[in-house]
Amino acid sequence: MARSGNPRYSPFTLLFQPNSTGEAAGPYKAKPIPVNAGTVDIENAHFKGKMLFIHDTGNEPDAGPEPPGGRKGVELQIQGRFKRSIERGDHTSHGMWVGGELPNVLKLGWITHNVVNLIMKWARKKTEGRLFFSLGGQCEKPHLSFPVAQLFVVLATPPGETPPELGSEELAQRKWERWELIDITTENTYTLIYRTPLVDFCSWELLKIPGVSPLPLEHIIGDVSAASVGLFDLGIAGTHSNWKGGALLQWEFRRKAGVEDWQGSGEDASESRNSAGEDVHAADDASENSSDEGDEEDALTAVEDQPDGEASESSNSTESAAGSEVEELSRADSQVLLGLELWRPSWGMNIDSAQAKVPYYIEAIDRRRRRKVRYWYIVRLSDGSERDCWHAKAATELASLCRPRRRIHMFRRGPGARRYTCCAVKTLEQFRHVVRHQLSADTKLRAQVLEGVKRQMDISVVLEEELSPGSPKKVDFDFAARRWSDAKRSTKRLVLPPQFFSASGSNCGLAFAHALEGRDNAVRETLVGAIHFEGRLCEELLRLSADGVLRCFTPYDCDRPRMRLQPADILHVQPIDGLFLGRFHLWNVQTILRVFVFCTHHEVERDEWVQAVRDMIETFKAAGESNEKAGDADAADAAAAPA
């Protein structure tokens, strides 16, 4: 699993609080808990020990390919000794409980209120009624609590014995078996393990709840950016709403929009070059053959100037009504993309005189809205030296910045309930030339792009100065996050940069739900970028099956693969050196007629694909030679046999 050593380099933070509000701090201090970075010591007046926090759902900023054993989900491991005993007593009024509290009263509509009640009904059924829940009111805040043994695996190690190591395989094999009343003593060392697949703090979604998941958490708790969680002694607290009065351990959880290297690689990106163009042949685009496409003659039209913030994308009345929200999200995504380390401008680069090019656009699955694809145009800025920087903006945002404004017409393709919203290739190519023309002149679009890059250069300078050898300053990693706080406020949700060619969220699974060919005997399958021709890069599913066939499927329109290659058709498979578009890793599959070029989010994933295809080719080649020898032997025996 990928590691994120600094807790600030995360979409959220978890801070250990040694004391409650109003309680004397004493010699103990608050401490941030690192995510996926090993154990950390914690201590207060009630407990001394250490803890480990694991978040492995696949949506982490530095998440790698899914391991063979699957994702771990969210896991919290705590180990240590309590400084006072806790009697179990009656579980309704005594014992150690675990709970959480929101800072404000929930304001729920009728539909959301019913959804919350449905979730609580399901939770009560799973816990046999052992939970306390309140939506809050004038005198109390919303809170939820359980007996500690209802959620945690609790292990007690007597004095003289060695407790299991946090993060070890021994603890990984420990499963929650049943709820029981427990006594806490000062002599034993306790190990508490909590794991859940039901929540993702990076995507901020509730998962695997029948009938409602995946459900964004803001639909339930609104725009909440902080919460308090902890272990408490109900016998001392007296009531669940006063849980902090009996708190034993507590943490503060906060969401934020970080700007780390979302690629998760520490490689030097000083030489970013587009190396695909030499090997890419023009290809037919299967998505052009739709009968629903209609007339494309006016697919890209100019409209009268409108106030900033209005929708510039239109396909039907429903999408037009949601256009302003889509544009706001597109702007926020574009701003956060400036934080990618591999795309940051180099110090000394002359931004004002930089030449802008639009080498590619990316067609990607919309992670927020179902049955829709989004389009991102990649901008490359070069000042004539070897220093380049990269950026990407959504087509909807670029259309609103053009003068005159452009309206990109979209249409629905596919049969019946499987129809999805997309653009014609001709429209996208026309718009790419429009964007390139506007970037070459003194226009509002160019000014907005350069302004964003300049802001990112300011951030890079600050970080370089603070990270320089001998610098007495402490690095403020939250500086960049504060720069993009307006994006978070405008969208009222956690803003994550688009993770191209990395499966995240339920919409990726929905997009390829009907890609059945070769699924039963699949050896390897992941999302990749497929270069259809120079300028068009599409997010697709690549699958290698045990029959040796390599298949590539387009989103939603995936009854039949767009590409199907037999082992005998493949001449050679090789990786391509250098970074593509500043952050992706290329490899190609050569056949007699053409070269297919793909790219991946991680270099390791690229190398695994190359090796997997090569191994499959060698396997079938060896099998073919064996069959040929067997055939020759049979022919020789037949010739030697008497007439």
C-alpha positions in Angstrom: 0.0 0.0 0.0 1.3 3.5 -0.8 2.5 5.5 2.1 1.8 9.1 2.9 4.4 10.1 5.5 3.1 13.6 6.3 -0.4 13.7 7.8 -1.0 17.1 6.2 -0.6 15.5 2.8 -4.1 14.1 2.9 -7.7 15.1 2.1 -8.3 14.9 5.9 -6.5 15.1 9.2 -6.9 13.3 12.5 -5.6 15.1 15.6 -5.3 13.4 19.0 -6.6 15.6 21.8 -5.2 14.7 25.2 -7.9 16.6 27.1 -11.4 17.8 26.8 -12.5 21.5 26.5 -12.0 23.1 29.9 -9.8 20.3 31.3 -6.3 21.1 32.4 -3.8 20.2 29.6 -1.0 19.1 32.0 2.2 17.9 30.4 0.4 16.4 27.4 0.1 17.9 23.9 -2.2 17.5 20.9 -0.6 15.3 18.2 -1.5 14.8 14.5 -2.0 11.1 13.6 -0.2 10.2 10.3 -2.2 8.3 7.7 -0.6 5.1 6.4 2.7 6.0 8.0 3.3 3.7 11.0 2.6 4.0 14.7 2.6 7.1 16.8 2.8 7.4 20.6 -0.2 8.9 22.5 -0.7 9.7 26.1 -3.0 11.6 28.4 -4.2 11.4 32.0 -6.2 8.2 31.3 -4.1 6.2 28.9 -0.5 5.6 27.6 0.3 3.7 24.4 0.4 4.0 20.7 -1.9 3.9 17.6 -1.9 3.1 13.9 -4.3 4.6 11.4 -4.8 2.9 8.0 -6.9 4.3 5.1 -6.8 2.0 2.1 -9.9 2.4 -0.1 -8.2 3.2 -3.5 -9.2 6.9 -3.4 -6.2 8.1 -1.5 -4.0 10.8 -3.1 -1.1 8.4 -3.4 -3.1 5.1 -3.9 -1.4 2.5 -6.1 -2.9 -0.5 -7.9 -5.2 -2.7 -5.9 -3.2 -5.4 -4.2 -4.0 -9.1 -4.8 -5.6 -9.5 -1.4 -7.9 -6.5 -1.9 -8.2 -3.2 -0.1 -8.0 -3.0 3.7 -10.6 -0.2 4.0 -10.4 2.1 7.1 -8.6 0.6 10.1 -7.7 2.0 13.5 -5.4 0.1 15.9 -4.8 1.3 19.5 -2.5 -0.4 22.0 -1.6 0.5 25.6 -2.5 0.6 29.2 -5.3 2.5 30.9 -4.3 4.4 34.0 -7.6 3.6 35.9 -10.0 0.7 35.9 -13.4 0.8 34.2 -16.2 -1.5 35.5 -18.5 -2.9 32.9 -21.7 -2.8 35.0 -24.9 -2.5 33.1 -24.1 -1.7 29.5 -26.9 0.9 29.3 -25.4 3.1 32.0 -21.8 1.9 32.5 -18.7 0.6 30.7 -16.5 2.0 27.9 -18.3 3.3 24.9 -17.0 4.8 21.6 -18.9 7.8 20.1 -18.8 10.8 17.8 -20.2 14.3 17.8 -20.9 16.8 15.0 -20.4 20.6 15.7 -23.8 21.7 14.5 -27.4 20.5 14.5 -28.4 18.6 11.3 -30.9 20.4 9.0 -32.5 17.6 7.0 -35.2 17.7 4.4 -38.0 15.1 4.4 -36.2 12.8 2.0 -32.9 13.0 3.7 -34.6 12.5 7.1 -36.1 9.2 5.8 -32.7 8.1 4.4 -31.1 8.7 7.8 -33.8 6.8 9.6 -33.3 3.9 7.1 -29.6 3.8 7.9 -30.2 3.9 11.6 -32.8 1.1 11.4 -30.3 -1.0 9.5 -27.6 -0.2 12.1 -29.9 -1.1 15.1 -30.7 -4.4 13.4 -27.0 -5.2 12.9 -26.1 -4.2 16.6 -29.3 -5.7 18.2 -30.2 -2.3 19.5 -26.9 -1.5 21.2 -26.4 2.0 20.0 -27.4 5.5 20.9 -28.2 8.1 18.2 -29.5 11.7 18.3 -30.0 14.2 15.5 -29.4 17.0 18.0 -31.5 19.9 19.1 -31.3 23.2 20.9 -29.6 21.7 24.0 -27.5 19.0 22.4 -25.3 18.3 19.4 -25.8 15.4 17.0 -24.0 12.3 18.3 -23.8 8.6 17.8 -22.2 6.0 20.2 -21.8 2.2 20.7 -20.4 0.0 23.4 -16.6 -0.3 22.6 -16.8 -4.1 22.1 -19.6 -3.6 19.5 -17.2 -2.0 17.1 -13.7 -2.9 18.3 -11.9 -6.2 18.5 -10.6 -6.0 22.1 -7.6 -8.1 23.1 -6.2 -8.1 26.7 -2.6 -9.1 27.3 -1.8 -10.0 30.9 1.4 -8.7 32.6 4.5 -10.6 31.6 3.3 -11.5 28.1 4.1 -9.7 24.9 1.2 -8.0 23.1 0.8 -8.4 19.3 2.6 -5.7 17.2 0.4 -3.1 15.6 0.1 -3.6 11.8 1.2 -7.2 12.1 -0.3 -10.1 10.2 -1.5 -11.5 13.5 -3.8 -8.6 14.0 -4.8 -8.6 10.4 -6.2 -12.1 10.9 -8.2 -11.1 14.0 -11.9 -10.8 13.2 -14.7 -9.3 15.2 -16.7 -12.3 16.6 -19.3 -11.0 19.0 -20.2 -8.3 21.5 -19.5 -8.8 25.1 -19.2 -6.8 28.3 -15.6 -6.2 29.3 -13.7 -5.0 32.3 -10.8 -2.6 32.0 -7.9 -3.0 34.5 -4.7 -1.1 34.9 -2.5 -4.3 34.8 -3.4 -5.6 31.3 -2.2 -4.2 28.0 -5.2 -3.7 25.7 -5.2 -3.8 21.9 -8.3 -2.3 20.2 -8.9 -2.9 16.5 -11.5 -1.2 14.4 -12.0 -1.7 10.7 -14.8 -0.9 8.4 -15.5 -1.0 4.6 -18.5 1.2 5.0 -17.0 4.7 4.8 -14.4 6.4 2.6 -13.0 9.6 4.1 -11.2 10.6 0.9 -14.3 10.4 -1.4 -16.5 11.3 1.6 -19.0 8.5 0.8 -21.0 5.9 2.7 -20.5 2.5 1.1 -22.1 -0.9 1.1 -25.4 0.1 2.8 -28.2 -1.8 0.9 -30.5 0.4 -1.0 -28.7 3.7 -0.6 -24.9 3.3 -1.2 -22.8 4.8 -2.5 -24.2 7.8 -0.7 -22.2 11.1 -0.3 -22.0 11.9 3.4 -22.9 15.6 2.8 -26.4 14.4 1.8 -26.8 13.2 5.3 -24.8 15.5 7.5 -24.6 18.6 5.2 -21.5 20.6 4.8 -19.6 19.3 7.7 -15.8 19.7 7.8 -15.1 18.7 11.4 -16.2 16.1 14.0 -15.1 14.8 17.4 -14.7 11.1 18.1 -13.5 9.2 21.2 -13.7 6.5 23.8 -15.5 7.4 27.1 -16.6 6.0 30.4 -20.4 6.1 30.4 -20.5 5.6 34.2 -18.6 8.9 34.7 -20.2 10.9 31.8 -23.7 10.0 33.0 -25.3 10.6 29.6 -24.3 10.1 26.0 -24.6 13.8 25.2 -22.1 14.5 28.0 -19.6 12.0 26.7 -16.7 14.4 26.8 -17.1 14.6 30.5 -16.0 11.0 30.7 -13.7 11.0 27.8 -10.7 8.6 28.0 -9.3 9.2 24.4 -10.5 11.6 21.9 -9.6 12.9 18.4 -10.6 15.8 16.2 -11.3 14.9 12.5 -11.1 17.6 9.9 -11.6 17.6 6.1 -9.5 19.7 3.9 -8.4 20.1 0.2 -4.7 19.2 0.0 -2.5 19.9 -3.1 0.0 17.1 -2.9 1.5 15.0 -5.7 -1.6 13.0 -6.5 0.4 10.7 -8.8 2.2 9.3 -5.7 5.6 9.2 -7.3 8.8 10.9 -6.4 10.4 10.9 -9.8 12.0 13.9 -11.3 9.7 15.5 -13.9 12.3 17.9 -15.3 12.0 16.3 -18.7 8.4 16.0 -19.7 7.9 15.1 -23.3 5.2 13.9 -25.6 6.6 10.6 -27.0 3.5 9.1 -28.3 3.0 11.0 -31.5 5.7 9.1 -33.4 4.1 5.8 -32.9 0.4 6.6 -33.1 -1.5 5.8 -36.2 -4.8 7.4 -37.1 -7.7 5.2 -35.9 -11.3 4.9 -36.6 -13.4 6.0 -33.6 -16.1 3.5 -32.8 -18.2 6.1 -31.0 -18.8 8.0 -34.2 -21.3 5.3 -35.5 -24.3 6.3 -33.4 -27.7 6.9 -35.0 -28.6 9.3 -32.1 -25.8 11.7 -32.9 -27.9 13.9 -35.1 -26.6 16.8 -37.2 -23.1 17.9 -36.2 -22.9 20.9 -38.5 -23.7 23.3 -35.6 -22.3 21.2 -32.8 -20.0 24.0 -31.7 -21.8 27.4 -31.7 -21.0 30.9 -30.4 -23.5 32.5 -28.1 -23.9 36.0 -26.7 -21.9 37.0 -23.7 -23.5 35.9 -20.4 -22.5 36.6 -16.8 -19.7 34.3 -15.5 -21.1 31.3 -13.8 -23.9 30.5 -16.2 -23.9 27.1 -17.9 -22.0 26.8 -21.2 -22.7 23.1 -21.7 -26.1 22.0 -23.0 -27.6 18.8 -24.1 -31.2 18.7 -22.7 -33.3 20.6 -20.3 -32.2 18.5 -17.3 -28.5 19.1 -17.9 -29.1 22.8 -18.6 -30.7 23.2 -15.2 -27.6 21.7 -13.6 -25.1 23.5 -15.8 -24.1 26.1 -13.3 -23.2 23.4 -10.7 -21.2 21.5 -13.3 -19.2 24.7 -14.2 -18.5 25.4 -10.6 -17.2 21.9 -10.0 -15.1 22.2 -13.2 -13.5 25.4 -12.0 -12.7 23.9 -8.6 -11.2 20.8 -10.3 -9.0 22.9 -12.5 -7.7 25.0 -9.5 -6.8 21.9 -7.6 -5.0 20.4 -10.6 -2.5 23.3 -10.3 -1.3 21.7 -7.1 0.1 18.6 -8.9 3.8 18.6 -8.2 4.7 17.2 -11.6 2.8 20.0 -13.3 4.2 22.9 -11.2 6.1 25.6 -13.2 9.8 25.8 -12.7 11.3 28.8 -10.9 12.5 31.4 -13.4 10.0 30.5 -16.1 8.7 33.5 -18.0 5.0 32.8 -17.9 3.8 36.0 -19.6 5.7 35.2 -22.9 5.1 31.4 -22.7 3.8 29.7 -25.8 0.6 27.7 -25.1 -0.3 24.5 -26.9 -3.2 22.0 -26.6 -1.7 18.7 -27.6 -4.5 16.4 -26.3 -7.9 16.3 -24.7 -8.9 13.5 -22.3 -12.3 11.8 -22.4 -12.9 10.6 -18.8 -15.8 8.9 -16.9 -17.6 11.5 -14.8 -17.1 10.4 -11.2 -19.9 12.7 -9.9 -22.7 12.1 -12.3 -23.8 8.8 -13.7 -23.9 7.9 -17.4 -21.9 10.9 -18.4 -18.3 11.4 -19.7 -16.3 14.6 -19.2 -13.7 16.2 -21.3 -10.4 17.8 -20.2 -8.1 19.8 -22.4 -4.4 19.6 -21.6 -2.5 22.9 -21.9 1.3 22.9 -22.2 3.2 26.2 -21.5 6.7 26.6 -22.8 8.9 29.7 -22.6 11.4 28.5 -25.2 13.8 26.9 -22.8 13.7 23.4 -21.4 11.2 24.4 -18.7 7.6 23.4 -19.3 4.5 23.3 -17.2 1.2 21.6 -17.7 -2.4 22.3 -16.8 -5.8 20.9 -17.6 -9.2 22.6 -17.7 -12.7 21.1 -18.3 -14.3 21.8 -21.6 -17.3 23.5 -19.8 -15.0 26.0 -18.1 -13.0 26.7 -21.3 -16.2 27.3 -23.2 -17.3 29.9 -20.7 -14.0 31.7 -21.0 -14.0 31.9 -24.8 -15.0 35.2 -26.4 -17.5 34.9 -27.9 -18.7 32.1 -25.6 -19.1 28.6 -27.0 -21.8 26.2 -26.4 -20.7 22.6 -26.7 -23.7 20.5 -27.9 -23.9 17.1 -26.3 -26.2 14.2 -27.1 -27.2 10.8 -25.6 -25.9 7.6 -27.1 -26.8 4.0 -26.5 -29.9 1.8 -26.2 -32.7 2.4 -23.6 -31.7 2.8 -20.0 -28.0 2.5 -20.9 -27.9 5.8 -22.8 -25.1 8.1 -21.7 -24.2 11.7 -22.4 -21.2 12.5 -24.6 -19.9 14.8 -27.4 -19.1 14.0 -31.0 -15.4 13.6 -31.9 -15.7 16.3 -34.6 -17.1 18.7 -32.0 -14.2 18.1 -29.7 -11.6 18.5 -32.4 -13.2 21.8 -33.5 -13.1 23.1 -30.0 -9.5 22.1 -29.5 -8.6 24.3 -32.4 -10.7 27.1 -30.9 -8.9 26.8 -27.6 -5.5 26.8 -29.3 -6.4 30.0 -31.2 -7.6 31.8 -28.1 -4.5 30.8 -26.1 -2.3 32.3 -28.9 -3.9 35.7 -28.6 -4.5 38.2 -25.8 -7.8 36.8 -24.6 -9.7 36.2 -21.3 -9.0 32.5 -21.6 -5.3 33.0 -21.9 -5.3 35.5 -19.0 -7.2 33.1 -16.7 -4.8 30.2 -17.5 -1.7 32.3 -16.9 -3.1 33.8 -13.7 -3.6 30.3 -12.3 -0.1 29.2 -13.3 1.4 32.3 -11.7 -0.4 31.6 -8.4 1.0 28.1 -8.5 4.5 29.5 -9.1 4.2 31.6 -6.0 3.4 28.4 -4.0 6.3 26.6 -5.6 8.7 29.4 -4.6 7.6 29.4 -1.0 8.0 25.7 -0.8 11.4 25.7 -2.4 12.7 28.4 -0.1 11.4 26.7 3.0 12.7 23.3 1.9 16.2 24.7 0.9 19.2 23.4 3.0 19.9 25.5 6.1 16.5 27.2 6.0 15.4 27.9 9.6 11.7 28.1 8.7 9.2 25.3 9.4 7.4 24.3 6.2 3.8 25.4 6.1 2.2 22.7 4.0 -1.2 24.3 4.5 -0.2 27.4 2.6 -1.3 25.9 -0.8 -4.5 24.5 0.7 -5.5 28.0 1.9 -5.0 29.2 -1.6 -7.7 27.0 -2.9 -10.2 27.4 0.0 -12.4 29.4 -2.2 -12.8 26.4 -4.5 -14.0 24.3 -1.5 -16.4 27.0 -0.4 -17.9 27.4 -3.9 -18.7 23.7 -4.3 -19.5 22.9 -0.6 -17.7 19.6 -0.8 -14.2 18.1 -0.7 -12.5 19.0 -4.0 -10.2 16.3 -5.4 -8.3 16.6 -8.6 -9.4 14.2 -11.4 -7.5 11.0 -11.0 -7.4 10.0 -14.7 -7.0 6.3 -15.5 -7.5 5.3 -11.8 -10.8 3.5 -10.9 -12.5 5.4 -8.1 -16.2 5.6 -7.2 -19.2 3.5 -8.3 -19.5 5.2 -11.7 -16.4 3.4 -13.0 -18.0 0.1 -12.3 -21.3 1.2 -13.9 -19.5 2.4 -17.0 -18.2 -1.2 -17.7 -21.0 -3.2 -16.2 -21.9 -4.8 -19.7 -18.2 -5.5 -20.6 -18.8 -9.2 -20.3 -16.6 -10.6 -23.0 -13.6 -12.3 -21.4 -14.6 -11.3 -17.8 -15.0 -14.8 -16.4 -11.4 -15.8 -17.2 -9.8 -12.4 -16.9 -6.1 -12.4 -15.8 -5.7 -8.7 -15.5 -7.9 -5.6 -16.1 -7.5 -2.0 -15.2 -8.5 1.5 -16.4 -6.0 2.8 -18.9 -5.7 5.7 -21.3 -6.0 4.7 -24.9 -4.7 7.1 -27.6 -7.2 6.9 -30.5 -5.2 9.3 -32.6 -2.8 12.2 -31.9 -4.9 14.7 -29.9 -7.5 12.3 -28.4 -6.9 10.3 -25.2 -9.8 8.2 -23.8 -10.3 6.4 -20.5 -11.0 2.8 -21.3 -11.0 -0.7 -19.7 -8.2 -2.9 -20.8 -8.6 -6.7 -20.1 -6.2 -9.6 -20.6 -8.0 -13.0 -20.4 -6.6 -16.5 -19.9 -7.4 -17.3 -23.6 -4.6 -14.8 -24.5 -7.0 -12.2 -26.0 -6.3 -8.6 -25.2 -9.5 -6.5 -25.2 -10.2 -2.8 -24.8 -13.7 -1.5 -23.9 -15.1 2.0 -24.2 -17.2 3.4 -21.3 -20.9 2.4 -21.3 -20.9 1.4 -25.0 -19.1 -1.9 -24.1 -21.2 -4.8 -25.3 -18.4 -5.5 -27.7 -14.7 -4.5 -27.3 -13.4 -1.7 -29.4 -10.1 -3.6 -29.8 -9.6 -7.4 -29.8 -6.1 -8.8 -30.3 -5.2 -12.5 -30.4 -1.7 -13.6 -29.2 -0.6 -14.4 -32.7 -1.5 -10.8 -33.8 0.9 -9.2 -31.4 4.5 -8.7 -32.6 6.0 -6.8 -29.8 5.1 -5.0 -26.5 7.4 -2.4 -25.0 7.3 0.5 -22.6 8.1 4.1 -23.8 10.6 6.1 -21.9 9.7 9.5 -20.4 6.6 11.1 -19.1 3.6 11.7 -21.3 1.7 14.9 -20.8 3.8 15.6 -17.8 2.5 12.8 -15.5 1.5 9.5 -17.4 3.5 6.5 -18.4 3.3 5.1 -22.0 3.6 1.6 -23.5 2.6 0.2 -26.9 1.4 -3.0 -28.5 2.7 -3.5 -32.0 0.8 -5.5 -34.7 1.3 -6.0 -38.4 -1.2 -3.3 -39.3 -0.9 -0.7 -36.6 0.5 0.3 -33.2 -1.8 0.6 -30.2 -0.6 3.1 -27.5 -1.8 3.1 -23.9 -0.8 5.0 -20.8 -1.2 4.4 -17.1 -1.3 6.5 -13.9 1.7 4.7 -12.3 4.9 3.4 -13.8 4.6 0.2 -11.8 1.2 -0.5 -13.4 2.7 0.2 -16.8 5.5 -2.3 -16.2 3.1 -4.9 -14.9 1.0 -4.6 -18.0 4.0 -5.0 -20.3 5.2 -8.1 -18.4 1.7 -9.7 -18.3 1.2 -9.3 -22.1 4.7 -10.6 -22.8 4.2 -13.6 -20.6 0.9 -14.4 -22.3 2.5 -14.2 -25.7 5.4 -16.5 -24.6 2.9 -19.0 -23.1 0.9 -19.3 -26.3 4.0 -19.3 -28.5 5.4 -22.3 -26.5 2.1 -24.1 -26.8 2.0 -23.5 -30.5 5.5 -24.9 -31.0 4.7 -27.9 -28.9 1.6 -28.6 -31.0 3.6 -28.2 -34.2 6.2 -30.7 -33.0 3.5 -33.2 -32.1 1.9 -32.7 -35.5 5.3 -33.4 -37.3 5.8 -36.5 -35.2 2.4 -37.8 -36.1 3.1 -37.1 -39.8 6.4 -39.0 -39.6 4.7 -42.0 -37.9 2.1 -42.1 -40.6 4.7 -42.0 -43.4 6.7 -44.8 -41.8 3.7 -47.1 -41.3 3.4 -50.0 -43.9 0.9 -49.5 -46.6 
